[in-house]
Amino acid sequence: MILKKLTLQPQGLEVMLPAGSRLTDLEYEIQQRVIPFGCRSGACGSCVVEVVEGGTAALGEPDLDELDFLEDLGKSGGNHRLACQCRLLDSATLRVAE
């Protein structure tokens, strides 16, 4: 099993997850609720994160629905993602809203 590192800021938390894991799997790996997952279907916006390092190579390409919703939230431009829609394909660093 190949593990990839997910770093969460501003907490400075580093978690190793199997490559291809959904970011929602984070809830099973650590006890603290760092990313506030709500609906898990990309419709509520509670899990918006800023991608600091990694981009689409690490998290996969967003689909059009995700991009449209991020635009509606005023978070368009490529640096934000809905964590519930991402898979960890390579190491990444995300900034979680406080």
N, C-alpha and C positions, 0 to 999 in steps of 0.2 A: 504494500500500500504506500503510495506516494503522498506525503504530507506537505501542505502549503501553509505559510504563515499569514495570519490576518492580524494586523495591528490596528487597534482602535484608539483614536485620540478624542478628547484630550486626556482620557484615562491612562494612556500609555500601556494598555493591556495588550498582550500578545497571546494569540491562541493558534495552535496547530490543528488544522482540519484536513481530512482526506481530500485530495484533488477532486473537484467536481461536486463537492458538498454545496447544498443550498445554504445561504447565510442564515436562514431560519434555524438550521441545525445548531447554531451557536448556543441556543437556549439549553441544549442538552449537554453542552461541553463545559459551561461555566455557570455558577450559581447566580451571579449578578445579572440583572436585566439591563444590559448596556444599550442595545438597540430596541426601541419600543415598537415591537411588531404588533400591528392591530389586525386588520382583515386578512392579511397574507395573500391577497389577490391583486394587489396594486391599485386599489380603489380608494384607500383612506388617506394616504400620504404620511402616516405617523412614522414610517421608517426611512424617511429621506436622509441620505448621508452624502457628504461631500467626498469625492474620490481624490485623495492626496497623491497616492502613488498606485500604479497598476493599470488603471483605465480598462478599456474593453479587453485587452489581452488577459487581464486577471479576472475579470468579472463577466465576460461575455458581452455580446452586442445587445443593447436594449431594443425591444420591439417598438413598433410605432405607437401602440397604446401607452406604453410607459413614457415615451418621449412626449406625447400629447399631454399626458397628465402632469408631467414635470413642468411643461410650458404653462399649463393652467395654474400651477402653484408658484409660478415666477422663478423656477429653478432650471430653466433651459440653458443651453450652452455647453453641455458635455461634462461638467464637473460634478453633477449630482446624479444619484441613482436612487431607485426604490430598492432598499436592501432585500426585501422579500422576493424580488424578481431576479436576484443575482445568484450565480454559482461561483465558487472560488476555484478558478482554473489555474491561477498562479498567485504568488504572494502579492498582497495588497495592503495599503494603509488607507483607512477611512476616518473621517472626522464626523463624529456623532453630535448632533445639535444638543445643547444642554437645556 
